[in-house]
Amino acid sequence: MFAHLLLSLGSAYANLIIRIFSWTGIPALASKTASQTASQTRSLVHFLLLALLTLLVVLTTSFFLYATFYYAYMPAKLFEEELSIQFSSCPTSPGQCTYPNATVKIDPKRFRLVPGQSYSVGVTMELPHSPVNKELGMFLSCLQVISSGKMVNKVCRSSILEFRSNMLRVLDDLILFPFLVFGSHVPRQNVKVLYYRDFIDDSYNPAEEMVVEIQSNFIQIYSSKLEIHAQFSGLRHVMHQFPISSSLIGINSVIIILSTIIFISWSRFRNRHTDQSEEIVPYLNGDCKKYLEDEDENVKNVK
């Protein structure tokens, strides 16, 4: 549609020139000038269309290349998965008879551990302010990394609930009494356990599952979740902290590179076309006999 508009404008401009020269009484000059103007206008329209299409191709290619690089180079920043706690209950007494544990599968479609990238791995547990947890004391929890059905790594960390005196608990209950009555607030405490500060996945034995085991038969848990944070550094850190600036610099860099390649290719093509035109010009001036003699001589040399 834009091309048709430019051609229409060019034709209208040429017709306007013809009418102007016709009104002045110089029909021959009008015909010659109109022909030149129409040729120049056509060349200008072709040049503008070529420049516009080239610009669109360069911009589209630059956006696509940077987006592809960003998707392939930048891993996900955070992965969270709710833990489904499993245990065996005791047949004769309340509570669990085995250690609570949960298994999380690392699905590459949802989250991919990039080899060579550093991650921090931990668990956040939400515990109630119950008498059992108050008397729990320190407890141990472990994280196992499974690959191809085999444990490739294991780490254990100790944890303890924050100590709160009876007086402080009473004051909290008095202050939050309206919220406790209506159920908008429930006394609970979050315990964070950091297993790895610098976990790097092995490309030969990639992590497929992570098993969390809490080595206590008395702990009571509202909910828990596994958290994997990517620890960016270098170029990844810059691209994550300054996404707009990084995208502008990356896209402009690709535009400059593509423009340079196009300019060099166009210059070589134009120079070659000019050299060929200079070789053909003497023959176009009427010296056809010389052209035929040269062609016969070239054929003989080839033979």
VOBA-1610 file (N, C-alpha, C; in pm, whole numbers, padded with zeros to 5 digits, always signed):
BEGIN
Met+00082-00121+00000Met+00000+00000+00000Met+00086+00126+00000Phe+00195+00122+00077Phe+00285+00237+00081Phe+00355+00255-00053Ala+00389+00144-00121Ala+00453+00153-00251Ala+00361+00214-00355His+00232+00170-00354His+00135+00228-00448His+00118+00377-00422Leu+00122+00418-00296Leu+00108+00559-00264Leu+00225+00640-00319Leu+00348+00586-00305Leu+00464+00657-00358Leu+00460+00666-00510Leu+00419+00556-00577Leu+00408+00558-00723Leu+00303+00657-00769Ser+00193+00665-00699Ser+00088+00760-00735Ser+00136+00903-00721Leu+00207+00930-00611Leu+00261+01064-00592Leu+00362+01098-00701Gly+00446+01001-00740Gly+00543+01025-00846Gly+00476+01055-00979Ser+00371+00978-01012Ser+00299+01002-01137Ser+00230+01138-01136Ala+00172+01173-01023Ala+00108+01304-01014Ala+00208+01417-01029Tyr+00326+01400-00970Tyr+00430+01503-00982Tyr+00476+01516-01127Ala+00493+01403-01198Ala+00534+01408-01338Ala+00428+01475-01424Asn+00300+01443-01403Asn+00192+01508-01479Asn+00188+01656-01453Leu+00216+01696-01329Leu+00217+01839-01298Leu+00327+01910-01374Ile+00445+01848-01385Ile+00554+01909-01462Ile+00518+01922-01609Ile+00452+01818-01664Ile+00411+01823-01805Ile+00314+01937-01830Arg+00218+01954-01744Arg+00121+02061-01762Arg+00186+02199-01750Ile+00279+02212-01660Ile+00346+02343-01644Ile+00420+02382-01772Phe+00497+02287-01827Phe+00570+02319-01949Phe+00477+02333-02069Ser+00364+02261-02071Ser+00267+02275-02181Ser+00204+02413-02178Trp+00173+02463-02061Trp+00115+02597-02049Trp+00212+02707-02093Thr+00341+02681-02081Thr+00440+02782-02121Thr+00466+02780-02271Gly+00409+02680-02345Gly+00424+02675-02490Gly+00549+02607-02535Ile+00607+02522-02457Ile+00729+02451-02497Ile+00700+02302-02491Pro+00625+02249-02586Pro+00585+02108-02578Pro+00703+02011-02584Ala+00803+02040-02671Ala+00917+01947-02683Ala+00995+01941-02553Leu+01021+02060-02497Leu+01092+02064-02371Leu+01010+01998-02261Ala+00878+02017-02268Ala+00790+01954-02169Ala+00797+01803-02178Ser+00798+01749-02299Ser+00803+01604-02316Ser+00936+01547-02266Lys+01046+01619-02303Lys+01178+01571-02261Lys+01195+01581-02110Thr+01155+01696-02054Thr+01170+01714-01909Thr+01079+01619-01832Ala+00958+01597-01884Ala+00866+01505-01816Ala+00920+01364-01816Ser+00985+01323-01925Ser+01042+01189-01931Ser+01156+01174-01830Gln+01241+01279-01823Gln+01349+01274-01726Gln+01296+01274-01584Thr+01194+01359-01559Thr+01137+01367-01425Thr+01072+01235-01383Ala+01001+01173-01479Ala+00937+01045-01447Ala+01041+00938-01417Ser+01152+00938-01494Ser+01257+00841-01469Ser+01323+00864-01333Gln+01351+00993-01301Gln+01411+01024-01172Gln+01317+00990-01057Thr+01187+01020-01078Thr+01090+00989-00972Thr+01079+00839-00949Arg+01080+00764-01061Arg+01074+00618-01048Arg+01197+00564-00975Ser+01312+00619-01009Ser+01434+00575-00941Ser+01431+00611-00793Leu+01378+00733-00764Leu+01369+00775-00624Leu+01274+00685-00545Val+01160+00650-00607Val+01064+00563-00539Val+01124+00426-00514His+01194+00371-00613His+01258+00241-00596His+01363+00246-00485Phe+01439+00357-00482Phe+01541+00371-00379Phe+01479+00379-00239Leu+01369+00456-00227Leu+01303+00468-00097Leu+01244+00335-00052Leu+01184+00261-00146Leu+01129+00130-00111Leu+01239+00034-00067Leu+01351+00035-00141Leu+01461-00053-00105Leu+01518-00016+00032Ala+01532+00115+00058Ala+01584+00157+00188Ala+01488+00120+00300Leu+01357+00136+00276Leu+01258+00103+00379Leu+01257-00046+00408Leu+01260-00128+00305Leu+01260-00273+00325Leu+01388-00318+00395Thr+01501-00259+00357Thr+01627-00293+00422Thr+01625-00257+00570Leu+01569-00138+00600Leu+01560-00096+00740Leu+01471-00190+00820Leu+01357-00230+00763Leu+01268-00323+00834Leu+01335-00458+00857Val+01407-00507+00757Val+01475-00636+00771Val+01583-00628+00878Val+01660-00518+00879Val+01768-00503+00977Val+01711-00494+01119Leu+01604-00415+01138Leu+01545-00402+01271Leu+01485-00534+01319Thr+01410-00601+01231Thr+01349-00729+01270Thr+01456-00833+01303Thr+01560-00840+01221Thr+01667-00936+01246Thr+01740-00904+01377Ser+01761-00776+01405Ser+01831-00737+01528Ser+01751-00776+01651Phe+01619-00746+01651Phe+01535-00786+01763Phe+01534-00937+01781Phe+01523-01010+01671Phe+01516-01156+01678Phe+01648-01215+01731Leu+01761-01164+01683Leu+01891-01217+01728Leu+01915-01188+01876Tyr+01879-01066+01920Tyr+01901-01035+02062Tyr+01806-01117+02150Ala+01681-01133+02108Ala+01588-01213+02188Ala+01634-01358+02195Thr+01685-01412+02085Thr+01735-01549+02085Thr+01856-01563+02178Phe+01947-01466+02172Phe+02064-01469+02260Phe+02022-01457+02407Tyr+01927-01370+02437Tyr+01882-01351+02576Tyr+01818-01479+02629Tyr+01734-01542+02550Tyr+01666-01664+02594Tyr+01765-01778+02615Ala+01867-01788+02528Ala+01964-01898+02539Ala+02067-01872+02648Tyr+02099-01745+02675Tyr+02209-01713+02766Tyr+02161-01688+02909Met+02041-01631+02926Met+01993-01594+03059Met+01903-01703+03117Pro+01943-01766+03228Pro+01855-01864+03293Pro+01749-01793+03377Ala+01652-01872+03424Ala+01548-01816+03511Ala+01609-01776+03644Lys+01560-01665+03699Lys+01616-01612+03823Lys+01573-01693+03945Leu+01449-01736+03950Leu+01395-01800+04070Leu+01306-01917+04033Phe+01320-02024+04110Phe+01232-02140+04097Phe+01181-02176+04235Glu+01050-02183+04250Glu+00986-02220+04375Glu+00891-02337+04352Glu+00894-02431+04444Glu+00808-02549+04434Glu+00759-02587+04573Glu+00627-02598+04587Glu+00570-02641+04714Glu+00605-02787+04741Leu+00644-02815+04865Leu+00682-02950+04903Leu+00561-03026+04956Ser+00544-03144+04903Ser+00439-03233+04952Ser+00502-03330+05051Ile+00483-03300+05181Ile+00548-03376+05287Ile+00486-03516+05297Gln+00573-03618+05300Gln+00530-03757+05313Gln+00595-03819+05437Phe+00520-03906+05505Phe+00574-03979+05620Phe+00481-04098+05649Ser+00531-04187+05733Ser+00451-04302+05777Ser+00403-04275+05918Ser+00273-04287+05936Ser+00214-04261+06069Ser+00228-04384+06159Cys+00228-04356+06288Cys+00240-04464+06386Cys+00103-04527+06411Pro+00094-04658+06419Pro-00037-04722+06438Pro-00091-04709+06580Thr-00004-04689+06678Thr-00049-04690+06817Thr-00040-04555+06887Ser+00024-04455+06823Ser+00041-04324+06886Ser+00030-04217+06780Pro-00013-04095+06821Pro-00024-03987+06723Pro+00114-03940+06678Gly+00117-03881+06558Gly+00242-03831+06504Gly+00299-03924+06399Gln+00418-03893+06353Gln+00482-03972+06248Gln+00588-04064+06306Cys+00600-04179+06243Cys+00700-04276+06285Cys+00825-04272+06197Thr+00820-04200+06086Thr+00937-04185+05999Thr+00963-04036+05978Tyr+01082-04006+05930Tyr+01117-03867+05905Tyr+01033-03810+05791Pro+00979-03690+05807Pro+00906-03627+05696Pro+01002-03599+05580Asn+00957-03626+05459Asn+01040-03604+05341Asn+00953-03563+05223Ala+01015-03503+05124Ala+00944-03459+05004Ala+01042-03465+04887Thr+00990-03499+04769Thr+01070-03511+04647Thr+01022-03410+04544Val+01116-03337+04487Val+01087-03238+04383Val+01159-03279+04256Lys+01085-03293+04147Lys+01145-03326+04018Lys+01180-03197+03943Ile+01302-03194+03891Ile+01347-03078+03813Ile+01306-03100+03668Asp+01195-03037+03630Asp+01143-03051+03494Asp+01208-02945+03405Pro+01285-02984+03301Pro+01350-02884+03215Pro+01251-02792+03144Lys+01126-02837+03126Lys+01027-02751+03061Lys+00985-02635+03152Arg+00992-02655+03283Arg+00955-02549+03376Arg+01075-02470+03426Phe+01183-02543+03454Phe+01302-02479+03507Phe+01424-02561+03466Arg+01523-02493+03410Arg+01642-02561+03360Arg+01765-02510+03436Leu+01838-02605+03496Leu+01963-02571+03563Leu+02073-02562+03457Val+02129-02442+03440Val+02231-02418+03338Val+02366-02464+03391Pro+02436-02553+03323Pro+02569-02595+03369Pro+02665-02476+03375Gly+02739-02467+03483Gly+02832-02357+03502Gly+02773-02237+03575Gln+02640-02232+03588Gln+02575-02123+03658Gln+02563-02156+03807Ser+02590-02058+03892Ser+02584-02078+04036Ser+02442-02054+04086Tyr+02396-02141+04178Tyr+02263-02131+04236Tyr+02273-02144+04388Ser+02180-02079+04456Ser+02160-02103+04600Ser+02032-02183+04617Val+02041-02289+04698Val+01929-02382+04716Val+01894-02385+04864Gly+01766-02367+04893Gly+01720-02368+05032Gly+01574-02404+05042Val+01528-02418+05166Val+01390-02453+05196Val+01335-02354+05298Thr+01211-02310+05276Thr+01141-02224+05371Thr+01025-02302+05430Met+01026-02318+05563Met+00921-02393+05633Met+00838-02298+05718Glu+00708-02320+05714Glu+00613-02241+05794Glu+00564-02329+05909Leu+00603-02292+06030Leu+00576-02376+06146Leu+00478-02306+06240Pro+00385-02380+06301Pro+00292-02320+06397Pro+00357-02300+06534His+00302-02204+06610His+00351-02182+06747His+00282-02281+06841Ser+00311-02408+06821Ser+00249-02511+06903Ser+00344-02550+07017Pro+00290-02607+07125Pro+00376-02652+07236Pro+00480-02755+07192Val+00444-02841+07095Val+00539-02942+07048Val+00659-02876+06979Asn+00631-02779+06890Asn+00742-02709+06824Asn+00823-02624+06922Lys+00755-02571+07025Lys+00827-02491+07125Lys+00929-02575+07199Glu+00898-02700+07222Glu+00988-02790+07293Glu+01078-02869+07197Leu+01071-02838+07070Leu+01144-02918+06971Leu+01295-02900+06983Gly+01340-02776+07002Gly+01485-02751+07006Gly+01543-02753+06866Met+01670-02791+06859Met+01736-02798+06729Met+01697-02925+06656Phe+01687-02916+06527Phe+01657-03033+06444Phe+01741-03026+06318Leu+01759-03139+06253Leu+01844-03151+06135Leu+01758-03178+06011Ser+01794-03115+05901Ser+01727-03141+05773Ser+01834-03159+05666Cys+01806-03247+05570Cys+01904-03281+05466Cys+01843-03266+05328Leu+01931-03237+05232Leu+01891-03225+05091Leu+01977-03319+05009Gln+01912-03406+04931Gln+01981-03500+04845Gln+01956-03463+04699Val+02061-03465+04619Val+02052-03440+04475Val+02061-03574+04403Ile+01958-03606+04324Ile+01947-03735+04257Ile+01967-03714+04107Ser+02049-03803+04047Ser+02070-03803+03902Ser+02073-03947+03853Ser+01985-03978+03758Ser+01975-04115+03702Ser+01951-04218+03810Gly+01871-04183+03911Gly+01838-04275+04018Gly+01944-04291+04123Lys+02054-04215+04114Lys+02164-04225+04211Lys+02183-04091+04281Met+02221-04098+04408Met+02248-03977+04484Met+02389-03928+04450Val+02397-03805+04396Val+02527-03749+04357Val+02577-03647+04458Asn+02488-03600+04545Asn+02532-03501+04644Asn+02432-03500+04759Lys+02483-03470+04879Lys+02398-03462+04997Lys+02459-03363+05095Val+02371-03282+05155Val+02416-03185+05254Val+02308-03174+05361Cys+02351-03156+05486Cys+02259-03143+05599Cys+02286-03013+05673Arg+02181-02952+05724Arg+02191-02828+05799Arg+02103-02837+05924Ser+02149-02776+06031Ser+02071-02771+06155Ser+01994-02640+06162Ser+01879-02644+06229Ser+01793-02527+06242Ser+01727-02528+06379Ile+01674-02412+06416Ile+01602-02398+06542Ile+01503-02284+06529Leu+01389-02297+06596Leu+01290-02190+06595Leu+01339-02072+06680Glu+01296-01956+06642Glu+01333-01836+06718Glu+01270-01842+06858Phe+01352-01812+06958Phe+01303-01817+07096Phe+01218-01694+07125Arg+01101-01719+07184Arg+01011-01612+07225Arg+00961-01645+07367Ser+00979-01554+07459Ser+00941-01578+07598Ser+00789-01581+07611Asn+00742-01635+07725Asn+00598-01642+07749Asn+00537-01502+07757Met+00606-01407+07818Met+00555-01271+07828Met+00537-01210+07689Leu+00632-01231+07601Leu+00622-01177+07465Leu+00508-01242+07389Arg+00487-01369+07408Arg+00376-01436+07343Arg+00242-01381+07391Val+00230-01355+07521Val+00106-01299+07576Val+00080-01160+07518Leu+00183-01078+07509Leu+00167-00944+07452Leu+00125-00951+07305Asp+00184-01044+07232Asp+00144-01060+07091Asp-00002-01101+07080Asp-00044-01191+07166Asp-00183-01235+07161Asp-00279-01122+07198Leu-00241-01038+07293Leu-00328-00925+07331Leu-00338-00822+07220Ile-00225-00791+07157Ile-00226-00690+07050Ile-00301-00741+06928Leu-00280-00867+06894Leu-00341-00924+06774Leu-00471-00997+06805Phe-00529-00972+06921Phe-00650-01044+06960Phe-00764-01028+06859Pro-00798-00908+06810Pro-00909-00897+06712Pro-00882-00978+06585Phe-00759-00975+06538Phe-00727-01049+06416Phe-00730-01199+06439Leu-00691-01241+06560Leu-00696-01384+06591Leu-00839-01434+06601Val-00928-01349+06655Val-01069-01389+06669Val-01132-01410+06533Phe-01107-01317+06440Phe-01170-01325+06307Phe-01092-01414+06211Gly-00981-01469+06254Gly-00908-01564+06171Gly-00822-01504+06063Ser-00801-01372+06065Ser-00717-01308+05964Ser-00568-01320+05997His-00536-01365+06115His-00396-01383+06152His-00382-01514+06230Val-00281-01590+06197Val-00254-01718+06264Val-00109-01714+06315Pro-00085-01742+06440Pro+00053-01741+06491Pro+00137-01847+06421Arg+00243-01804+06360Arg+00331-01895+06287Arg+00471-01835+06280Gln+00564-01916+06241Gln+00703-01872+06230Gln+00766-01938+06108Asn+00839-01858+06032Asn+00908-01907+05912Asn+01052-01939+05946Val+01093-02058+05907Val+01230-02102+05926Val+01291-02128+05789Lys+01399-02058+05759Lys+01469-02073+05631Lys+01597-02153+05651Val+01613-02254+05569Val+01732-02340+05574Val+01803-02329+05440Leu+01927-02282+05441Leu+02007-02268+05319Leu+02103-02386+05310Tyr+02084-02469+05208Tyr+02168-02587+05191Tyr+02292-02557+05107Tyr+02275-02483+04998Tyr+02386-02450+04909Tyr+02388-02299+04884Arg+02507-02242+04894Arg+02526-02103+04853Arg+02581-02093+04711Asp+02649-02198+04668Asp+02713-02196+04536Asp+02699-02333+04472Phe+02575-02372+04439Phe+02551-02501+04378Phe+02565-02489+04226Ile+02648-02574+04166Ile+02669-02576+04021Ile+02633-02714+03970Asp+02541-02718+03876Asp+02495-02846+03823Asp+02603-02907+03734Asp+02616-03040+03745Asp+02714-03114+03666Asp+02651-03152+03533Ser+02715-03113+03423Ser+02659-03144+03292Ser+02661-03292+03261Tyr+02753-03369+03323Tyr+02759-03513+03301Tyr+02657-03587+03388Asn+02626-03533+03505Asn+02525-03591+03594Asn+02426-03481+03634Pro+02339-03440+03542Pro+02247-03330+03573Pro+02147-03369+03681Ala+02113-03272+03764Ala+02018-03298+03872Ala+01879-03321+03814Glu+01818-03433+03850Glu+01683-03466+03805Glu+01581-03457+03918Glu+01625-03483+04041Glu+01536-03476+04157Glu+01613-03419+04276Met+01538-03357+04367Met+01592-03311+04494Met+01500-03360+04604Val+01558-03429+04701Val+01482-03489+04811Val+01515-03414+04939Val+01413-03362+05005Val+01429-03292+05133Val+01379-03384+05244Glu+01463-03403+05344Glu+01427-03489+05458Glu+01452-03413+05588Ile+01349-03405+05671Ile+01359-03340+05801Ile+01372-03449+05906Gln+01487-03455+05970Gln+01519-03564+06061Gln+01467-03535+06202Ser+01335-03534+06212Ser+01268-03517+06342Ser+01130-03579+06332Asn+01095-03660+06429Asn+00963-03722+06431Asn+00859-03638+06503Phe+00897-03524+06555Phe+00804-03447+06637Phe+00768-03311+06575Ile+00838-03269+06471Ile+00812-03138+06413Ile+00675-03132+06348Gln+00611-03019+06361Gln+00481-02993+06300Gln+00496-02878+06199Ile+00444-02901+06077Ile+00468-02807+05967Ile+00336-02768+05903Tyr+00317-02637+05885Tyr+00203-02590+05806Tyr+00229-02615+05657Ser+00338-02560+05606Ser+00374-02574+05465Ser+00524-02551+05450Ser+00576-02592+05335Ser+00718-02573+05305Ser+00736-02566+05154Lys+00841-02501+05112Lys+00868-02488+04968Lys+01019-02484+04944Leu+01056-02540+04830Leu+01195-02540+04786Leu+01220-02416+04700Glu+01331-02347+04725Glu+01365-02225+04653Glu+01504-02239+04593Ile+01513-02213+04462Ile+01641-02215+04390Ile+01660-02078+04326His+01762-02006+04371His+01792-01872+04321His+01920-01877+04237Ala+01915-01816+04119Ala+02035-01805+04036Ala+02119-01687+04085Gln+02248-01713+04106Gln+02341-01610+04151Gln+02416-01556+04029Phe+02363-01446+03972Phe+02420-01393+03850Phe+02549-01317+03879Ser+02640-01322+03782Ser+02764-01246+03789Ser+02808-01211+03648Gly+02891-01108+03636Gly+02943-01069+03505Gly+02834-01014+03415Leu+02833-01063+03290Leu+02738-01013+03190Leu+02595-01047+03228Arg+02572-01164+03286Arg+02435-01200+03328Arg+02384-01104+03435His+02472-01065+03528His+02431-00969+03632His+02391-00836+03570Val+02469-00788+03473Val+02438-00660+03408Val+02307-00671+03330Met+02287-00779+03258Met+02165-00796+03178Met+02042-00809+03266His+02058-00867+03386His+01943-00881+03476His+01912-00751+03550Gln+02015-00679+03594Gln+01993-00557+03671Gln+01954-00439+03581Phe+02003-00437+03459Phe+01975-00325+03367Phe+01922-00382+03235Pro+01799-00434+03236Pro+01748-00499+03114Pro+01725-00403+02998Ile+01675-00281+03026Ile+01646-00187+02918Ile+01776-00139+02853Ser+01871-00098+02935Ser+01999-00050+02881Ser+02070-00162+02805Ser+02067-00283+02861Ser+02134-00395+02794Ser+02069-00427+02660Ser+01935-00423+02655Ser+01867-00452+02529Ser+01896-00345+02424Leu+01899-00218+02465Leu+01930-00110+02371Leu+02072-00125+02316Ile+02168-00153+02404Ile+02306-00170+02359Ile+02319-00292+02268Gly+02255-00402+02307Gly+02265-00524+02226Gly+02201-00508+02089Ile+02080-00452+02084Ile+02012-00435+01956Ile+02086-00337+01867Asn+02134-00226+01923Asn+02209-00129+01842Asn+02340-00189+01791Ser+02403-00273+01871Ser+02526-00339+01824Ser+02498-00429+01705Val+02389-00505+01712Val+02354-00592+01600Val+02318-00508+01477Ile+02249-00396+01497Ile+02213-00308+01385Ile+02339-00254+01317Ile+02437-00213+01397Ile+02562-00159+01340Ile+02635-00267+01260Ile+02640-00389+01315Ile+02710-00497+01245Ile+02640-00531+01113Leu+02508-00545+01116Leu+02434-00577+00993Leu+02444-00464+00892Ser+02436-00339+00938Ser+02447-00225+00847Ser+02584-00220+00781Thr+02689-00251+00857Thr+02823-00253+00801Thr+02837-00361+00694Ile+02782-00479+00721Ile+02787-00588+00623Ile+02711-00550+00496Ile+02593-00492+00512Ile+02512-00451+00395Ile+02583-00342+00316Phe+02643-00245+00385Phe+02712-00135+00317Phe+02832-00186+00238Ile+02911-00277+00297Ile+03027-00332+00226Ile+02983-00413+00104Ser+02878-00495+00121Ser+02828-00575+00008Ser+02775-00485-00103Trp+02701-00380-00066Trp+02647-00288-00167Trp+02758-00214-00239Ser+02864-00175-00169Ser+02975-00103-00232Ser+03049-00193-00331Arg+03073-00318-00294Arg+03140-00411-00385Arg+03055-00438-00508Phe+02925-00454-00488Phe+02836-00478-00601Phe+02831-00356-00693Arg+02826-00237-00636Arg+02820-00115-00716Arg+02949-00095-00795Asn+03065-00121-00733Asn+03192-00106-00804Asn+03204-00206-00917Arg+03160-00329-00894Arg+03165-00430-01001Arg+03072-00392-01115His+02953-00340-01081His+02858-00299-01185His+02914-00182-01265Thr+02983-00089-01200Thr+03043+00026-01269Thr+03152-00018-01364Asp+03236-00115-01320Asp+03344-00165-01406Asp+03288-00233-01529Gln+03182-00312-01513Gln+03121-00379-01628Gln+03060-00279-01724Ser+03001-00170-01672Ser+02942-00067-01758Ser+03049+00004-01838Glu+03165+00029-01775Glu+03274+00096-01847Glu+03329+00008-01958Glu+03326-00126-01939Glu+03374-00215-02044Glu+03278-00222-02162Ile+03148-00204-02137Ile+03048-00218-02243Ile+03025-00088-02317Val+03054+00028-02253Val+03025+00159-02314Val+03088+00175-02451Pro+03219+00140-02477Pro+03276+00159-02610Pro+03201+00084-02718Tyr+03149-00032-02685Tyr+03075-00110-02785Tyr+02937-00052-02810Leu+02881+00013-02710Leu+02749+00073-02729Leu+02754+00199-02812Asn+02871+00256-02833Asn+02885+00379-02912Asn+02885+00352-03062Gly+02865+00226-03105Gly+02853+00199-03248Gly+02962+00111-03303Asp+03064+00077-03226Asp+03175-00003-03275Asp+03145-00151-03258Cys+03042-00197-03327Cys+02998-00336-03315Cys+03098-00431-03380Lys+03165-00383-03487Lys+03262-00468-03556Lys+03377-00502-03463Lys+03424-00403-03387Lys+03532-00428-03292Lys+03488-00524-03184Tyr+03362-00513-03142Tyr+03309-00602-03039Tyr+03308-00747-03088Leu+03265-00767-03218Leu+03259-00903-03273Leu+03400-00959-03288Glu+03496-00875-03334Glu+03634-00921-03347Glu+03691-00962-03213Asp+03663-00884-03110Asp+03713-00918-02977Asp+03653-01049-02926Glu+03524-01069-02954Glu+03460-01193-02911Glu+03521-01314-02983Asp+03548-01300-03118Asp+03609-01410-03192Asp+03748-01441-03138Glu+03823-01336-03105Glu+03957-01357-03051Glu+03952-01426-02915Asn+03854-01390-02832Asn+03839-01456-02701Asn+03806-01604-02717Val+03720-01637-02817Val+03684-01778-02842Val+03804-01857-02888Lys+03885-01796-02975Lys+04005-01865-03025Lys+04104-01891-02910Asn+04118-01792-02821Asn+04209-01809-02708Asn+04165-01921-02615Val+04033-01929-02600Val+03980-02036-02515Val+04008-02173-02575Lys+03990-02183-02709Lys+04018-02311-02775Lys+04166-02345-02768
//
